[in-house]
Amino acid sequence: MESVPFVVRESRGVRRERYVIEQGVPVPPLPPSEVEGLTVLDEAGRPVPCDISVEGTDQDGMARWLLVDLPVSVEPGQERRFTLQEGARAPDTPAVDVRESDAGIHITTPLLTLEFRQPDVILLRTAKGPVLEGRLWMDIRSDARSTVGGLRPAGLHPEGFRILDRSPGRVRVLFTGAYVAVRPKATDLDPSQRYDVEAEFVVNAFSPAVRLRWRITDRMRFNCPYMWLDRYLLGFTLAEGSDSVSGDVAPGGGWFRRWATVRTPGGRLTLTAPFADWVGRGAGVEAGPERIGHGGVCPPPDGGFGGPSPDIWRKFFNGMSRTFEGSLVLDGSAADIASELQPLPLILPPEHYSRCGELPESGLKPSFGPWKDVVERAARWLLETQWKGTLWFGEWWREIDVDHGLGIEETNSGNAALAPLYHFYRTGDWRYWECARLSYLYTWDIQFCKSEDGNGPYMHTRRFLLDHQEWFHPRYQRVGGIIKPSHLFADSRAREKAIWMLRWWAERYFDVDGAPMLPDRSGRMERLTERAMAIIGDSMALAYTETGDASFLDLSRRIGDWVVNTIREEGWLPEDPGPASAPGSSIETGFVADTASKENSNSTRYILQGLLPLCRLTDDPRYRDTFVRLAKWTLYSPRFEFGTHYFGFHFALASHAYRMSGDREILRGILDIVKWVLSCESAEAPGTYPFLQRYQVPPARWICSYDNIAITAYLPVLASVLEAEGLSEAELM
């Protein structure tokens, strides 16, 4: 395997002492058997203690993502350079000893002993004595509004522990269970009315910190599709004799914000809650002499949706989740606690992400070209206004009425996390790594409805949170923003659940020729005609590359065939589209109707996104020919009468079409659109692209976050193409 250089840059002002970074690292196709022959070298070329395992494979079973666990010591403002390459591991690398039996799982490291006794007991010990000693506990409590409905969460029913994966220096254990409710207007339990519970524990040989990720998913559905909770915590029973609680005391006292420490017979135990900075009021840690836990300790009643980010802490819709992360730190110093609260990523060269196919530059050297400042302004606006949230992490508004300071409708793209993710890959700026994580959690927790009844699981569309519109729609089933970040953040459970959703759709909602279908009000399946639905083919192709299940690729091909065949039958797409085939259309004149095709620059970007993976995965020239012609046709034909965000996604799509065809008219067309989009940037609020929404009375200026997302994620793709071709904007115009 070709060596992979990377950097650890301490840019958060924290001294790190053997702080363990766990992160996915993409690689070109690699036989899994060769992973054990990889190591990490420091600046001097010496192997350092680490653990390397397979995080993800492709359709051929080749490793495409590795999980690297690396203990790092680094001072504030300093950076350390490392290389991942073939070679022997450091001889002093410690190991994890794991023993499994019907009674439970016993884990020993040089720093601790952790025992998971079935079905719900956790025993944590150090050389000094016991730290945790008792049952895993959970407290879910509905507020008065849900109590009136008669559906009351009652208690945790554990299913038990199991090992998810293990390697020489690391083991991950999963707990699952259900927090079951009392039947409405009764006293007995109803297992179908519940919150699904799972908690992951990651133990590595390098650190006295046990990493924790836990989730709850609402399965309650009595007389309304949502519940209000005024408390939801997961916690641990402390060893007898624990006392002396201290920590980051919350305003008003009685609980803690980001961390709390208790003294136990086995030493000091700190539970961190890094999510407290993002999730809003009432989130943090609760600690006492008998137990310690974190989550929603005392969230206040919800506020409104109208401000910069909605004030929602208590409301849970059916099928929605909450994810919390933290660490159990043994005898941690102030620097150790700060390190867990302010994590750092590994920074890889952007060229490596491109070479591995994790950037849309797809092998080209990433570049911002002449648009570096434009992209940075667009990304910074999102960083400061969108990629933050209350308890529902991440991205919020799709559109904002800037004249009235009002959020209009929530985001609806399951790919939303890709913009901050790509910006982190290109720049190495940890802030965008963190924001990609939050946007990713928003997509998985809130947008992804994990329903197992009715029509099944699906991705919510815009206006669901505001208006409860359950728009069950193939065009919105985009899961790239779950699957792709899940490798970087080592979250296989989220990835598996997204693929489960796609399999549900694949088995139910497509005709034999690939046309999407949905049940009408009578439950009868109805064929859909809107070709923009083809974007779900992108998700199916992604599921194929993740699993190797050929049925996903077969469905993606059938969807592509349906698109290609209907376009050919209608006969509206010219063999050689261009300026001559679109007389009278221009960006300045606004909307140009195309009654023959019924397509516009918004619908064609969905179609093109659905066809693109087929161009890469198959040798069928029909997909490539249709992709190139439709991409070029889009540049010269359809327009919208307001807004710029329907064009920005074509920055990358047109670039791909040019790389397939070498047709410079495609570059000229997309550069014309780039110039127009960028000319719309606000002088008074740089980084935003306002437009006049004439449908509102009186008309008002709106902005759409998709402008910023498209500019951040996809304008650099065009810059890379121009640089690779040695072309300038002036030469083409």
Secondary structure by P-SEA (a helix, b strand, c coil): ccbbbbbbccccccccccbbbbbbbbbccccccccccccccccccccccbbbbbccccccccccbbbbbbbbbbcccbbbbbbbccccccccbbbbbbbbcccbbbbbcccbbbbbcccbbbbbbccccccccccbbbbbbbcaaaaaaccccccccccbbbbccccccbbbbbbbbbbccccccccccccccbbbbbbbbbbcccccbbbbbbbcccccccccccccccbbbbbcccccccccccccccccccccccbbbbbccccbbbbbccccccccccccccccccccccccccccccccccccccccccccccccbbbbbbbbcccccaaaaaaaabbbbbbccaaaaaaacccccccccccccccaaaaaaaaaaaaaccccccccccccccccccccccccccccccccaaaaaaaaaacccaaaaaaaaaaaaaaaccccccccccccbbbbcccccccccccccccccccccccccccccccaaaaaaaaaaaaaaaacccccccbbbbbcccccbbbbcccccccaaaaaaaaaaacccaaaaaaaaaaaaaaaaaaaaaccccccccccccccccccccccccccccccaaaaaaaaaaacccccccccaaaaaaaaaaaaaaacccccccccccccccaaaaaaaaaacccaaaaaaaaaaaaaaaaacccccccbbbbbccccccbbbbbbaaaaaaaaccaaaaaaaaaaacccccccc
